Amino acid sequence: MLPRYLVVAFALTTLTWLFLADPAFASSSKSYSVGDKERGYASWCGDGSKTASGERFDRHKLTAAHRSLPFDSIVRVTSRSTGLSVEVRINDRGPWQDGRIIDVSEAAADILKMKQAGTIPVEIKVIHLGNGAIKKKHKDWWRFW
């Protein structure tokens, strides 16, 4: 039989890993304000099933993935090449490639006329900060112990 302190240490390590892997906790590392801007590259996504916020992905809605902005934030994405812009709602996490700061839906990519290029240089500006609430219901972790 394992000593009690090893069982407790294992449980705490597992719980820490679960919380750090959860997108809700990952999003709180940086604070944002309305008007904040960020420059980098945007990519687009046309398929998927569920988003990190728990919503079903819909390529026809003006949504996007950002690594750390709170869910339900609204950002204006402006192409630095063409000046075209679109406002999108953050409902997912990503993109995870270096240099990319936002991954927009297919509908937003159509407005930005970026589908053929795949990625474009953009500036994003925070229009509204969301509350970051996750729409999915997490199962209680203690029910599995």
C-alpha positions as CSV (number, residue, x, y, z in Angstrom):
1,M,0.0,0.0,0.0
2,L,1.2,3.5,-0.9
3,P,1.9,6.0,1.8
4,R,-0.8,8.6,2.2
5,Y,1.5,11.5,1.3
6,L,2.3,9.9,-2.1
7,V,-1.4,9.6,-2.9
8,V,-2.0,13.2,-1.9
9,A,0.9,14.4,-3.9
10,F,-0.3,12.5,-7.0
11,A,-3.8,13.9,-6.6
12,L,-2.6,17.5,-6.3
13,T,-0.3,17.1,-9.3
14,T,-3.1,15.7,-11.4
15,L,-5.5,18.4,-10.3
16,T,-2.9,21.1,-11.1
17,W,-2.4,19.6,-14.6
18,L,-6.2,19.5,-15.2
19,F,-6.7,23.1,-14.2
20,L,-3.7,24.4,-16.2
21,A,-4.9,22.5,-19.3
22,D,-8.4,24.0,-19.1
23,P,-8.8,26.9,-21.6
24,A,-10.6,29.0,-19.0
25,F,-7.5,29.1,-16.8
26,A,-5.1,29.5,-19.7
27,S,-6.9,32.7,-20.8
28,S,-6.3,34.5,-17.5
29,S,-2.6,35.0,-17.9
30,K,-2.8,38.5,-19.5
31,S,-5.1,41.4,-18.8
32,Y,-6.6,43.3,-21.6
33,S,-8.4,46.7,-21.9
34,V,-10.8,48.1,-24.5
35,G,-8.7,49.7,-27.3
36,D,-5.7,47.4,-26.9
37,K,-4.1,46.5,-30.2
38,E,-2.0,43.6,-31.4
39,R,-0.2,43.0,-34.7
40,G,0.7,39.6,-36.3
41,Y,-0.8,37.2,-38.7
42,A,-4.3,35.8,-39.1
43,S,-5.3,32.4,-40.4
44,W,-8.7,31.0,-41.0
45,C,-10.6,27.8,-40.2
46,G,-13.5,26.4,-42.1
47,D,-14.2,23.2,-40.1
48,G,-14.4,22.0,-36.6
49,S,-16.9,20.6,-34.1
50,K,-16.6,22.2,-30.7
51,T,-14.8,25.3,-29.6
52,A,-12.9,25.8,-26.4
53,S,-15.9,27.8,-25.0
54,G,-18.2,24.8,-25.5
55,E,-20.1,26.2,-28.5
56,R,-20.5,24.2,-31.6
57,F,-18.2,25.7,-34.3
58,D,-20.2,27.4,-37.1
59,R,-18.1,28.6,-40.1
60,H,-20.9,31.0,-41.1
61,K,-20.7,33.1,-37.9
62,L,-18.2,35.9,-37.3
63,T,-16.1,34.2,-34.7
64,A,-12.5,33.7,-34.0
65,A,-9.9,31.9,-31.8
66,H,-7.4,33.9,-29.7
67,R,-4.9,32.5,-27.3
68,S,-5.8,34.6,-24.3
69,L,-8.6,37.1,-24.8
70,P,-11.6,36.4,-22.6
71,F,-14.4,34.5,-24.4
72,D,-17.2,36.7,-25.8
73,S,-14.8,39.6,-26.4
74,I,-15.3,41.5,-29.6
75,V,-12.2,42.4,-31.7
76,R,-11.9,44.3,-35.0
77,V,-9.5,42.5,-37.3
78,T,-8.0,44.7,-40.0
79,S,-5.9,43.5,-42.9
80,R,-2.7,45.5,-43.0
81,S,-2.5,44.9,-46.7
82,T,-6.0,45.9,-47.9
83,G,-7.5,47.8,-45.0
84,L,-10.5,45.5,-45.0
85,S,-11.9,44.9,-41.5
86,V,-14.4,42.7,-39.7
87,E,-15.5,42.4,-36.1
88,V,-15.5,38.9,-34.6
89,R,-16.4,37.4,-31.3
90,I,-13.8,35.3,-29.5
91,N,-15.2,31.8,-28.7
92,D,-12.1,29.5,-29.2
93,R,-8.4,29.2,-28.3
94,G,-5.6,29.3,-30.7
95,P,-3.9,29.6,-33.2
96,W,-0.8,27.8,-31.9
97,Q,1.6,28.6,-34.8
98,D,4.3,31.2,-34.2
99,G,3.5,34.7,-35.4
100,R,-0.3,34.0,-35.7
101,I,-2.4,36.0,-33.3
102,I,-5.9,35.1,-34.4
103,D,-7.7,32.4,-36.3
104,V,-11.0,33.6,-37.9
105,S,-14.0,31.7,-39.1
106,E,-14.6,31.2,-42.8
107,A,-17.3,33.9,-42.9
108,A,-14.8,36.4,-41.5
109,A,-12.1,35.2,-43.9
110,D,-14.5,35.9,-46.8
111,I,-15.0,39.5,-45.6
112,L,-11.2,40.0,-45.3
113,K,-10.7,38.3,-48.7
114,M,-8.0,36.1,-47.2
115,K,-9.1,32.6,-48.1
116,Q,-6.8,32.1,-51.0
117,A,-3.8,33.5,-49.2
118,G,-4.5,31.4,-46.0
119,T,-2.7,33.9,-43.7
120,I,-2.5,37.7,-43.9
121,P,-0.8,40.4,-41.7
122,V,-3.4,42.0,-39.5
123,E,-4.0,44.3,-36.6
124,I,-6.6,43.4,-34.0
125,K,-8.2,46.0,-31.7
126,V,-10.3,45.1,-28.6
127,I,-13.8,46.6,-29.0
128,H,-15.5,44.8,-26.1
129,L,-14.1,42.6,-23.3
130,G,-16.1,39.5,-22.7
131,N,-16.6,37.9,-19.3
132,G,-14.7,34.8,-20.3
133,A,-17.4,32.4,-19.2
134,I,-17.3,28.9,-20.6
135,K,-20.6,27.7,-22.0
136,K,-20.0,24.0,-21.5
137,K,-20.7,22.3,-18.2
138,H,-17.6,20.6,-16.8
139,K,-18.1,17.3,-15.1
140,D,-17.2,17.5,-11.5
141,W,-13.7,16.1,-11.2
142,W,-14.3,14.6,-7.7
143,R,-16.9,12.2,-9.1
144,F,-14.2,10.2,-10.8
145,W,-12.2,9.5,-7.6
